[in-house]
Amino acid sequence: MSTEDKKNFNHGGHGEHGGKRKKEDHRLPLRETPCNSVVNILPEQSLRLQVYLAHAGVASRRAAEGLIAEGRVSVNGVVVNEQGSKVFPGDTVLLDGKPVKTESRLVYLALNKPPGYICSSSDPQGRPLAIDLLPGEIKERLYNVGRLDFMSCGLIFFTNDGEFAARLGHPGSGTEKEYMVEATGHIPDSLIEAFEKGISIEGEHYRALAVNRLDSRAIKVVLIEGKNREIRRVFSHFHLHPLRLRRTRIGPVKLGELAEGESRPLKKFELEALEKGTRDQGLGTRDCRSDYKATHTLRSDYSTKTPVPDPRSPVPRRMTW
């Protein structure tokens, strides 16, 4: 096992989770520090409704078109079904009866999720939410890009950029995801060989891009598509159970020294590399059939008079650090 793999495998001890996102402080003002760049969007001209919804972080443009077609969006009290309808400054936009406003900035965070947290905006069982670990001063409505199982841990992204999430989460994005997996017993060579060549389990085909042995009971797995509970299902097929499953890399972004429960902003070069990867796969906004179906609860404090972004700057400038 390489030195870096040992760090990734052993990293993430439990510690204090102070300063995390809490329900009572999610509306605290953003601290004005050199690492935060907030750019207001001038409400001067009209914007297509699906673009407006995408800028609000509700969904990608393609998914927003679906919301409009389903009759879930209204402008100034009138349900809109036509694609390309315009929103003007001062218009009131509602999704499922709740006000929507565009975000003044786009936020991209990487979180080291501990085991025992669920990747969702709410949970009827009352389990801890990964999103509540994010810094309390961030008032934008963020959501996770992809998921990690309840007992899995490691790297996961949060953003309010619907199009970025759609491109990255698309099965054809080609984005590599790397995992360190420790099993309860010896991992046979047959599991590694089958996972690399491809194996069908209960009618579903699973195939890893690469599998490398770290020791008798530990392997490193690189996936491209990443189907639901893929690694756990393959292990179960060989009568094994992952004792620990940690995601250590998404594309060019590594977990590194980020402690469990802590988060950090994605750096500019990381965002550029992630977006270049999706472009290299030929993915555009129209190609991304996002899994983010705008099922997240909208904040109740949205203003009913919602500003419209300036078309001369169709996408808010990203936070830079």
C-alpha positions in Angstrom: 0.0 0.0 0.0 1.4 3.4 -1.0 1.9 6.1 1.6 -0.9 8.2 0.0 -3.2 5.2 0.0 -2.4 4.6 3.7 -3.3 8.2 4.5 -6.5 8.0 2.6 -7.4 4.6 4.2 -6.7 5.6 7.8 -7.7 9.3 7.5 -10.9 10.6 8.9 -10.9 10.1 12.7 -13.8 11.5 14.6 -13.3 14.9 16.2 -15.2 18.0 17.2 -17.8 19.1 14.8 -18.0 22.6 16.0 -19.1 25.4 13.7 -21.3 23.2 11.5 -24.4 24.1 9.8 -27.4 24.2 12.2 -31.0 24.8 11.5 -31.1 27.8 13.8 -28.2 29.6 12.1 -28.6 28.9 8.4 -29.5 32.5 7.7 -26.5 34.1 9.3 -24.8 36.7 7.1 -21.8 35.6 5.1 -18.5 36.6 6.7 -16.6 39.1 4.5 -13.2 37.5 4.1 -10.7 37.6 1.2 -11.7 34.1 0.2 -15.3 35.0 -0.5 -16.4 36.7 -3.7 -20.0 37.6 -3.9 -21.3 39.1 -7.1 -24.8 40.6 -7.2 -26.9 40.0 -10.4 -28.5 43.1 -11.8 -32.3 42.7 -12.4 -32.4 44.7 -15.6 -33.9 42.5 -18.4 -35.9 39.4 -19.0 -34.7 35.8 -18.8 -36.2 32.6 -20.1 -38.1 30.8 -17.3 -36.0 27.5 -17.5 -32.8 29.5 -17.2 -34.2 31.5 -14.3 -35.0 28.2 -12.5 -31.5 26.8 -13.2 -29.9 29.9 -11.8 -32.1 29.5 -8.7 -30.5 26.1 -8.1 -33.8 24.3 -8.5 -32.6 22.0 -11.3 -30.7 21.9 -14.5 -32.2 23.7 -17.5 -33.4 20.4 -19.0 -35.0 19.3 -15.7 -36.5 22.8 -15.3 -38.2 22.3 -18.7 -39.8 19.2 -17.2 -41.1 21.1 -14.2 -42.6 23.7 -16.5 -44.2 21.0 -18.7 -45.7 19.4 -15.6 -47.5 22.6 -14.7 -45.6 23.1 -11.5 -44.3 26.6 -12.2 -46.3 29.8 -12.1 -45.4 33.4 -12.9 -47.5 36.2 -11.3 -50.2 33.7 -10.4 -50.5 32.1 -13.8 -49.3 28.6 -14.5 -46.8 28.5 -17.3 -46.6 25.5 -19.7 -44.8 27.0 -22.6 -41.0 26.6 -22.9 -39.1 29.8 -23.4 -41.6 32.0 -21.6 -39.9 35.1 -20.2 -39.5 36.3 -16.6 -39.1 40.1 -16.1 -37.8 42.1 -13.1 -40.3 42.2 -10.3 -42.2 39.0 -11.5 -43.2 36.5 -8.8 -42.1 33.0 -9.7 -43.5 30.0 -7.7 -42.6 26.3 -7.8 -45.3 24.1 -6.3 -46.7 27.2 -4.7 -43.5 28.3 -3.1 -41.5 31.4 -4.1 -38.3 30.9 -6.0 -35.5 33.4 -6.4 -32.2 33.2 -8.2 -28.9 32.9 -6.3 -26.5 35.8 -6.4 -23.6 33.5 -6.3 -22.7 29.8 -7.0 -21.2 27.7 -4.2 -19.2 24.5 -4.5 -18.1 22.6 -1.4 -16.4 19.3 -0.7 -17.4 17.5 2.5 -15.7 14.6 4.2 -18.9 12.8 5.2 -18.6 10.6 8.3 -20.5 7.3 8.6 -23.9 7.6 10.0 -25.1 10.6 8.0 -27.7 10.5 5.2 -27.3 12.5 2.0 -30.7 14.1 1.7 -32.4 17.4 2.5 -34.6 15.7 5.1 -35.2 12.3 6.6 -38.5 11.0 8.0 -36.6 8.7 10.4 -34.8 11.7 11.9 -31.3 10.4 11.0 -28.4 13.0 11.0 -28.1 14.9 7.7 -24.8 15.4 5.9 -25.9 18.9 4.8 -26.1 20.0 8.5 -22.3 19.6 8.7 -21.7 22.5 6.3 -20.7 25.9 7.6 -23.6 27.8 9.1 -22.7 31.1 7.5 -23.6 29.7 4.0 -27.2 30.8 3.5 -27.6 29.4 -0.1 -29.8 26.3 -0.5 -27.3 23.6 -1.3 -27.8 20.0 -2.3 -25.5 17.0 -2.7 -24.1 15.9 -6.0 -24.7 12.2 -6.1 -24.8 10.2 -2.8 -22.9 8.1 -0.3 -24.6 5.4 1.6 -25.6 6.0 5.2 -22.7 4.0 6.6 -20.2 5.0 3.8 -17.9 7.9 4.3 -15.6 10.2 2.4 -15.8 12.8 -0.3 -19.0 14.3 -1.6 -19.8 17.7 -3.2 -22.5 20.2 -2.4 -23.6 23.0 -4.7 -26.5 25.3 -5.7 -25.4 25.0 -9.4 -28.0 22.7 -11.0 -26.3 22.5 -14.4 -22.9 21.6 -12.8 -24.6 18.9 -10.7 -26.4 17.5 -13.7 -23.3 17.3 -15.9 -21.2 15.7 -13.1 -23.9 13.3 -12.1 -24.6 12.2 -15.7 -23.7 8.5 -16.3 -21.7 9.6 -19.4 -19.7 12.2 -17.6 -16.7 9.9 -17.4 -15.8 11.2 -13.9 -13.7 8.7 -12.0 -14.6 8.0 -8.3 -12.1 6.2 -6.1 -12.9 4.2 -3.0 -10.9 2.5 -0.3 -12.7 -0.6 0.9 -11.9 -2.8 3.9 -13.7 -6.1 4.3 -14.5 -8.3 7.3 -12.4 -11.1 5.8 -9.9 -12.0 3.1 -10.8 -10.6 -0.3 -10.3 -13.3 -2.9 -8.6 -12.7 -6.2 -11.8 -13.9 -7.9 -13.7 -10.9 -6.6 -11.1 -8.5 -8.0 -10.9 -10.3 -11.4 -14.7 -10.4 -11.7 -15.2 -6.8 -10.8 -12.7 -5.7 -13.3 -14.0 -7.9 -16.1 -17.7 -7.2 -15.3 -20.2 -9.3 -13.3 -24.0 -9.6 -13.5 -25.8 -9.8 -10.2 -29.6 -10.2 -10.1 -29.9 -8.8 -13.6 -27.6 -5.8 -13.1 -24.2 -5.5 -14.6 -21.3 -4.1 -12.5 -17.8 -3.3 -13.7 -15.0 -1.3 -12.1 -12.5 0.7 -14.1 -9.7 -0.6 -11.9 -9.3 -2.7 -8.7 -6.0 -2.8 -6.8 -5.2 -4.9 -3.8 -3.9 -2.9 -0.8 -3.6 -5.9 1.6 -5.4 -9.2 2.3 -8.6 -7.5 3.4 -8.4 -4.1 1.6 -8.7 -2.9 -2.0 -8.9 0.3 -3.9 -11.7 0.6 -6.5 -12.2 3.1 -9.3 -15.6 3.5 -10.7 -16.9 5.6 -13.6 -20.7 5.2 -13.6 -21.2 4.2 -9.9 -24.5 2.4 -9.7 -26.5 2.3 -6.5 -24.7 0.3 -3.7 -22.4 -1.2 -6.4 -19.5 -2.1 -4.3 -21.6 -3.4 -1.5 -23.6 -5.6 -3.9 -20.4 -7.1 -5.4 -19.0 -7.8 -2.0 -22.3 -9.4 -0.8 -22.2 -11.6 -3.9 -18.9 -13.0 -2.7 -20.3 -13.4 0.9 -18.3 -10.5 2.2 -19.3 -7.3 4.0 -17.4 -3.9 3.6 -16.3 -3.0 7.1 -15.3 0.4 5.9 -16.0 2.1 2.6 -14.5 5.5 2.0 -14.6 7.6 -1.2 -11.2 9.3 -1.5 -11.4 11.0 -4.9 -13.9 12.4 -7.4 -12.2 13.2 -10.7 -9.2 15.4 -9.9 -10.4 16.3 -6.4 -8.9 14.3 -3.6 -10.0 13.9 0.0 -6.5 14.7 1.2 -6.2 15.8 4.8 -9.8 17.0 5.1 -11.0 15.7 8.5 -14.3 13.9 8.9 -17.2 16.2 9.2 -15.2 19.1 7.8 -15.8 20.8 4.4 -13.8 23.2 2.1 -14.6 25.2 -1.1 -13.5 23.6 -4.3 -10.6 25.4 -5.9 -10.8 27.1 -9.2 -8.5 24.7 -10.9 -10.5 21.7 -9.5 -13.7 23.2 -11.0 -12.1 23.8 -14.3 -10.7 20.2 -14.4 -14.1 18.7 -13.5 -15.9 20.8 -16.2 -13.2 20.0 -18.8 -13.8 16.3 -18.1 -17.5 16.5 -18.7 -16.9 18.6 -21.9 -14.4 16.0 -23.1 -17.2 13.4 -22.9 -19.4 15.6 -25.1 -21.9 16.5 -22.4 -23.7 19.8 -22.8 -26.6 21.2 -20.8 -29.1 19.7 -23.2 -27.6 16.2 -22.9 -27.8 16.1 -19.1 -31.0 14.3 -17.9 -30.4 15.2 -14.3 -31.5 13.0 -11.4 -32.0 16.2 -9.4 -35.8 16.5 -9.7 -36.3 19.6 -7.6 -37.6 17.5 -4.7 -35.7 19.7 -2.2 -37.7 21.9 0.1 -37.5 25.5 -0.8 -36.5 28.0 1.9 -39.5 29.7 3.4 -37.8 33.1 3.5 -37.7 33.6 -0.2 -38.9 37.0 -1.2 -42.0 37.2 -3.3 -40.5 39.9 -5.4 -37.7 38.0 -7.1 -34.9 39.7 -9.1 -34.0 38.6 -12.6 -30.3 38.0 -13.6 -28.8 40.3 -16.2 -28.7 38.3 -19.5 -25.3 39.9 -20.2 -24.0 37.7 -17.3 -26.2 34.6 -17.6 -24.3 32.5 -15.0 -23.4 34.0 -11.6 -19.6 34.3 -11.1 -18.3 31.5 -8.9 -16.9 32.0 -5.4 -13.1 32.1 -5.7 -10.4 31.3 -3.1 
